[in-house]
Amino acid sequence: MKKNITIKDLEKEYGSKKILDQIEEVYKQNHDKLHSIIAHKDSPVHRYSAPIQISFLDSIDNDSNSIICDLIETLRDAVYFFTLSKKERTMTIQNLRAYEIQYLKQIVKRLSFFISDQALFTSPSWNEGHKRSRPHSLEKTYQFCESLMGVLLDEQSYLNKLSKTSYLTAFQVTMSDFFVYLKKIGMSQKDQITLVQNIFDEFKVDWDEGDRENIRVSLQQPALVHNNYRDSEIQSILIEERLNKNPSEIRSQIKELAIAYRKFLRRF
């Protein structure tokens, strides 16, 4: 009898849990280093204001501190990849994406089997009695699973359409929120490049000279495109439309679960 692949099996095969633990550990170890680079007295961040000020009484120093803390948080995943060689970065992002694809494949496979026979979710004919005005719990379970399947198939399509990985992919993906934040505070192109160069120089990041000289093309633009694709509002609209046929309590639960899956599966 063929053994079903478990999530534990996938974690062992692709090393995903180990990688995620290392990402968090490296972030903690380098938090102060990141802060010293971004908060340096010559850093360009001191010339900008946070997107939304809490109070008109906020000082410039407090505003800069807010920006610094926000930027450090956007680099939570990226700092791990700063410490890897080009080859290591490529292999790591490939393993993480392979894990995401196989993880999703197993969930879709099991859920598809579970809802393949709709009759299992209806009351036995001898137990119908009077007709119900609302679906009973079994029918609600089927509706929930059917809607979840649609969400997961959307995610499967998203993962399958991702471009091939290179040694820069890890930066383009994990620094996307970083570049979006810089754009929100109106940081100039020159200052963005200066900030990235400062960070990469301090971490002695392994990357080609040509890419180093053209950060806008090699990192910034691909990162913004990825962010837009990852957080596409169209997907959210499709989910809402698909859920309208479900009872309100199921709709809210599916939305919550869909967001959780999306954040997990679109992380890398």
ABEGO torsion letter per residue (X at the ends): XBBBBBAAAAAAAAGAAAAAAAAAAAAAAAAAAAAAAAABAABAAAABBBABBABAABBAAAAAAAAAAAAAAAAAAAAAAAABBAAAAAAAAAAAAAAAAAAAAAAAAAAAAAAABAAAABBBAAAAEBBBABBBAAAAAAAAAAAAAAAAAAAAAAAAABBBBBAAAAAAAAAAAAAAAAAAAGBBAAAAAAAAAAAAAAAGBBBBAAAAABAAAAAAAAAAAAAAAAABAAAAAAAAAAAAABBAAAAAAAAAAAAAAAAAAAAX
